[in-house]
Amino acid sequence: MGEIVNLRQVRKDRARAEADAQAEANRIAFGRPKKAKTLQQKRKALEESRHEGHRLEGPEDGPAE
C-alpha cells in the first residue's frame, strides 16, 4: 500500500521550491553591489568604443564605391 499524501502540502511544497528557485535567480541577477555594476558598465563602454574605433567607415556612411 502506498504512502498517504496530503495534496495541499504537496502544492505548498512545490510553490515554496519554485519561489526559492526564483529568489536564487534574482540574487544572481540583482545581487551585485553598485560598484561592481558601474565597473562592468564602464568596461563594456570602453570595449564598445574600442570596437567602434576600428571601423573603416562610420555607421551612417554607406559603402565606399
N, CA, C and O atoms as a GROMACS GRO file, in nm:
protein
  260
    1MET      N    1   0.084  -0.118   0.000
    1MET     CA    2   0.000   0.000   0.000
    1MET      C    3   0.088   0.124   0.000
    1MET      O    4   0.192   0.127   0.066
    2GLY      N    5   0.047   0.226  -0.074
    2GLY     CA    6   0.126   0.346  -0.090
    2GLY      C    7   0.117   0.438   0.030
    2GLY      O    8   0.035   0.419   0.120
    3GLU      N    9   0.201   0.536   0.030
    3GLU     CA   10   0.206   0.634   0.138
    3GLU      C   11   0.092   0.735   0.120
    3GLU      O   12   0.061   0.775   0.008
    4ILE      N   13   0.031   0.775   0.229
    4ILE     CA   14  -0.076   0.873   0.225
    4ILE      C   15  -0.012   1.012   0.210
    4ILE      O   16   0.078   1.048   0.285
    5VAL      N   17  -0.062   1.088   0.113
    5VAL     CA   18  -0.003   1.218   0.081
    5VAL      C   19  -0.112   1.325   0.091
    5VAL      O   20  -0.222   1.309   0.039
    6ASN      N   21  -0.078   1.432   0.160
    6ASN     CA   22  -0.169   1.546   0.168
    6ASN      C   23  -0.140   1.635   0.047
    6ASN      O   24  -0.033   1.695   0.037
    7LEU      N   25  -0.237   1.644  -0.044
    7LEU     CA   26  -0.215   1.717  -0.168
    7LEU      C   27  -0.194   1.866  -0.144
    7LEU      O   28  -0.119   1.930  -0.217
    8ARG      N   29  -0.258   1.920  -0.043
    8ARG     CA   30  -0.240   2.062  -0.011
    8ARG      C   31  -0.095   2.089   0.027
    8ARG      O   32  -0.038   2.189  -0.016
    9GLN      N   33  -0.036   2.000   0.106
    9GLN     CA   34   0.104   2.016   0.146
    9GLN      C   35   0.197   2.001   0.026
    9GLN      O   36   0.297   2.071   0.015
   10VAL      N   37   0.164   1.910  -0.063
   10VAL     CA   38   0.246   1.890  -0.181
   10VAL      C   39   0.246   2.017  -0.266
   10VAL      O   40   0.350   2.060  -0.316
   11ARG      N   41   0.128   2.077  -0.284
   11ARG     CA   42   0.118   2.201  -0.362
   11ARG      C   43   0.198   2.312  -0.295
   11ARG      O   44   0.269   2.387  -0.362
   12LYS      N   45   0.188   2.323  -0.163
   12LYS     CA   46   0.263   2.427  -0.091
   12LYS      C   47   0.413   2.404  -0.102
   12LYS      O   48   0.489   2.499  -0.121
   13ASP      N   49   0.455   2.280  -0.091
   13ASP     CA   50   0.598   2.249  -0.103
   13ASP      C   51   0.649   2.283  -0.243
   13ASP      O   52   0.759   2.336  -0.259
   14ARG      N   53   0.569   2.252  -0.345
   14ARG     CA   54   0.608   2.283  -0.482
   14ARG      C   55   0.618   2.434  -0.502
   14ARG      O   56   0.711   2.483  -0.566
   15ALA      N   57   0.522   2.509  -0.447
   15ALA     CA   58   0.525   2.655  -0.459
   15ALA      C   59   0.646   2.712  -0.387
   15ALA      O   60   0.708   2.806  -0.437
   16ARG      N   61   0.681   2.658  -0.271
   16ARG     CA   62   0.800   2.704  -0.199
   16ARG      C   63   0.926   2.678  -0.281
   16ARG      O   64   1.015   2.763  -0.288
   17ALA      N   65   0.934   2.562  -0.342
   17ALA     CA   66   1.052   2.528  -0.422
   17ALA      C   67   1.064   2.623  -0.541
   17ALA      O   68   1.174   2.667  -0.574
   18GLU      N   69   0.952   2.654  -0.607
   18GLU     CA   70   0.956   2.746  -0.720
   18GLU      C   71   0.996   2.887  -0.674
   18GLU      O   72   1.072   2.956  -0.742
   19ALA      N   73   0.944   2.929  -0.557
   19ALA     CA   74   0.978   3.060  -0.504
   19ALA      C   75   1.126   3.067  -0.468
   19ALA      O   76   1.191   3.169  -0.490
   20ASP      N   77   1.179   2.959  -0.413
   20ASP     CA   78   1.322   2.955  -0.380
   20ASP      C   79   1.408   2.962  -0.506
   20ASP      O   80   1.512   3.029  -0.508
   21ALA      N   81   1.365   2.894  -0.611
   21ALA     CA   82   1.440   2.898  -0.737
   21ALA      C   83   1.438   3.038  -0.796
   21ALA      O   84   1.539   3.087  -0.845
   22GLN      N   85   1.322   3.105  -0.790
   22GLN     CA   86   1.311   3.242  -0.841
   22GLN      C   87   1.397   3.336  -0.758
   22GLN      O   88   1.462   3.426  -0.812
   23ALA      N   89   1.398   3.317  -0.627
   23ALA     CA   90   1.478   3.402  -0.539
   23ALA      C   91   1.627   3.385  -0.570
   23ALA      O   92   1.702   3.482  -0.569
   24GLU      N   93   1.670   3.264  -0.597
   24GLU     CA   94   1.810   3.238  -0.631
   24GLU      C   95   1.847   3.308  -0.761
   24GLU      O   96   1.954   3.368  -0.773
   25ALA      N   97   1.757   3.300  -0.860
   25ALA     CA   98   1.782   3.368  -0.987
   25ALA      C   99   1.790   3.520  -0.967
   25ALA      O  100   1.873   3.586  -1.028
   26ASN      N  101   1.704   3.574  -0.883
   26ASN     CA  102   1.706   3.718  -0.856
   26ASN      C  103   1.834   3.758  -0.782
   26ASN      O  104   1.889   3.865  -0.808
   27ARG      N  105   1.880   3.674  -0.691
   27ARG     CA  106   2.005   3.706  -0.620
   27ARG      C  107   2.121   3.711  -0.718
   27ARG      O  108   2.211   3.794  -0.704
   28ILE      N  109   2.120   3.622  -0.816
   28ILE     CA  110   2.227   3.622  -0.915
   28ILE      C  111   2.216   3.746  -1.005
   28ILE      O  112   2.317   3.811  -1.034
   29ALA      N  113   2.094   3.778  -1.047
   29ALA     CA  114   2.077   3.888  -1.142
   29ALA      C  115   2.091   4.025  -1.078
   29ALA      O  116   2.151   4.115  -1.136
   30PHE      N  117   2.036   4.041  -0.960
   30PHE     CA  118   2.028   4.174  -0.900
   30PHE      C  119   2.112   4.189  -0.774
   30PHE      O  120   2.110   4.295  -0.711
   31GLY      N  121   2.184   4.088  -0.735
   31GLY     CA  122   2.252   4.089  -0.607
   31GLY      C  123   2.395   4.140  -0.611
   31GLY      O  124   2.475   4.105  -0.525
   32ARG      N  125   2.428   4.223  -0.710
   32ARG     CA  126   2.564   4.276  -0.716
   32ARG      C  127   2.568   4.415  -0.656
   32ARG      O  128   2.471   4.490  -0.668
   33PRO      N  129   2.677   4.451  -0.592
   33PRO     CA  130   2.690   4.587  -0.538
   33PRO      C  131   2.697   4.690  -0.651
   33PRO      O  132   2.730   4.658  -0.765
   34LYS      N  133   2.666   4.813  -0.617
   34LYS     CA  134   2.664   4.921  -0.715
   34LYS      C  135   2.802   4.940  -0.779
   34LYS      O  136   2.812   4.965  -0.899
   35LYS      N  137   2.906   4.928  -0.700
   35LYS     CA  138   3.042   4.946  -0.752
   35LYS      C  139   3.073   4.843  -0.860
   35LYS      O  140   3.135   4.876  -0.961
   36ALA      N  141   3.030   4.720  -0.840
   36ALA     CA  142   3.054   4.616  -0.940
   36ALA      C  143   2.974   4.642  -1.066
   36ALA      O  144   3.023   4.619  -1.177
   37LYS      N  145   2.850   4.691  -1.051
   37LYS     CA  146   2.767   4.721  -1.168
   37LYS      C  147   2.828   4.834  -1.250
   37LYS      O  148   2.836   4.823  -1.372
   38THR      N  149   2.871   4.941  -1.184
   38THR     CA  150   2.928   5.054  -1.257
   38THR      C  151   3.060   5.015  -1.323
   38THR      O  152   3.090   5.059  -1.434
   39LEU      N  153   3.139   4.933  -1.257
   39LEU     CA  154   3.265   4.888  -1.316
   39LEU      C  155   3.238   4.807  -1.443
   39LEU      O  156   3.307   4.825  -1.543
   40GLN      N  157   3.139   4.720  -1.439
   40GLN     CA  158   3.106   4.642  -1.557
   40GLN      C  159   3.055   4.732  -1.669
   40GLN      O  160   3.089   4.710  -1.785
   41GLN      N  161   2.973   4.831  -1.636
   41GLN     CA  162   2.923   4.924  -1.738
   41GLN      C  163   3.037   5.002  -1.802
   41GLN      O  164   3.039   5.022  -1.923
   42LYS      N  165   3.132   5.048  -1.721
   42LYS     CA  166   3.246   5.122  -1.775
   42LYS      C  167   3.332   5.035  -1.866
   42LYS      O  168   3.378   5.079  -1.971
   43ARG      N  169   3.354   4.911  -1.824
   43ARG     CA  170   3.433   4.819  -1.906
   43ARG      C  171   3.364   4.790  -2.039
   43ARG      O  172   3.429   4.784  -2.143
   44LYS      N  173   3.232   4.773  -2.034
   44LYS     CA  174   3.157   4.746  -2.156
   44LYS      C  175   3.162   4.867  -2.249
   44LYS      O  176   3.179   4.851  -2.370
   45ALA      N  177   3.146   4.988  -2.194
   45ALA     CA  178   3.153   5.110  -2.276
   45ALA      C  179   3.290   5.124  -2.340
   45ALA      O  180   3.300   5.160  -2.458
   46LEU      N  181   3.395   5.096  -2.265
   46LEU     CA  182   3.531   5.105  -2.319
   46LEU      C  183   3.552   5.002  -2.430
   46LEU      O  184   3.610   5.032  -2.534
   47GLU      N  185   3.503   4.881  -2.407
   47GLU     CA  186   3.515   4.776  -2.508
   47GLU      C  187   3.440   4.814  -2.635
   47GLU      O  188   3.490   4.792  -2.745
   48GLU      N  189   3.319   4.869  -2.621
   48GLU     CA  190   3.242   4.909  -2.738
   48GLU      C  191   3.308   5.024  -2.813
   48GLU      O  192   3.309   5.026  -2.936
   49SER      N  193   3.362   5.120  -2.740
   49SER     CA  194   3.427   5.232  -2.807
   49SER      C  195   3.553   5.187  -2.880
   49SER      O  196   3.582   5.237  -2.989
   50ARG      N  197   3.627   5.095  -2.824
   50ARG     CA  198   3.745   5.042  -2.892
   50ARG      C  199   3.704   4.965  -3.017
   50ARG      O  200   3.769   4.974  -3.122
   51HIS      N  201   3.596   4.889  -3.005
   51HIS     CA  202   3.548   4.811  -3.119
   51HIS      C  203   3.501   4.904  -3.230
   51HIS      O  204   3.534   4.883  -3.347
   52GLU      N  205   3.426   5.006  -3.195
   52GLU     CA  206   3.377   5.102  -3.294
   52GLU      C  207   3.492   5.184  -3.353
   52GLU      O  208   3.483   5.230  -3.468
   53GLY      N  209   3.598   5.204  -3.279
   53GLY     CA  210   3.713   5.279  -3.327
   53GLY      C  211   3.786   5.211  -3.441
   53GLY      O  212   3.862   5.276  -3.514
   54HIS      N  213   3.765   5.082  -3.458
   54HIS     CA  214   3.833   5.008  -3.562
   54HIS      C  215   3.752   5.000  -3.691
   54HIS      O  216   3.792   4.933  -3.786
   55ARG      N  217   3.637   5.066  -3.694
   55ARG     CA  218   3.555   5.064  -3.815
   55ARG      C  219   3.626   5.137  -3.929
   55ARG      O  220   3.697   5.236  -3.907
   56LEU      N  221   3.607   5.089  -4.050
   56LEU     CA  222   3.665   5.154  -4.167
   56LEU      C  223   3.577   5.268  -4.214
   56LEU      O  224   3.626   5.363  -4.275
   57GLU      N  225   3.447   5.259  -4.187
   57GLU     CA  226   3.354   5.365  -4.223
   57GLU      C  227   3.254   5.380  -4.110
   57GLU      O  228   3.230   5.286  -4.034
   58GLY      N  229   3.197   5.497  -4.099
   58GLY     CA  230   3.103   5.524  -3.992
   58GLY      C  231   2.971   5.451  -4.011
   58GLY      O  232   2.943   5.403  -4.120
   59PRO      N  233   2.891   5.441  -3.907
   59PRO     CA  234   2.764   5.369  -3.918
   59PRO      C  235   2.665   5.438  -4.013
   59PRO      O  236   2.583   5.370  -4.074
   60GLU      N  237   2.672   5.572  -4.027
   60GLU     CA  238   2.580   5.641  -4.117
   60GLU      C  239   2.635   5.649  -4.258
   60GLU      O  240   2.561   5.682  -4.351
   61ASP      N  241   2.762   5.620  -4.276
   61ASP     CA  242   2.822   5.623  -4.410
   61ASP      C  243   2.781   5.498  -4.486
   61ASP      O  244   2.767   5.390  -4.428
   62GLY      N  245   2.762   5.514  -4.615
   62GLY     CA  246   2.730   5.400  -4.700
   62GLY      C  247   2.858   5.329  -4.740
   62GLY      O  248   2.968   5.372  -4.704
   63PRO      N  249   2.844   5.223  -4.815
   63PRO     CA  250   2.964   5.151  -4.862
   63PRO      C  251   3.040   5.238  -4.963
   63PRO      O  252   2.981   5.308  -5.045
   64ALA      N  253   3.170   5.230  -4.956
   64ALA     CA  254   3.255   5.307  -5.046
   64ALA      C  255   3.249   5.248  -5.184
   64ALA      O  256   3.255   5.126  -5.200
   65GLU      N  257   3.238   5.333  -5.286
   65GLU     CA  258   3.230   5.284  -5.423
   65GLU      C  259   3.349   5.328  -5.502
   65GLU      O  260   3.360   5.296  -5.621
   0.00000   0.00000   0.00000
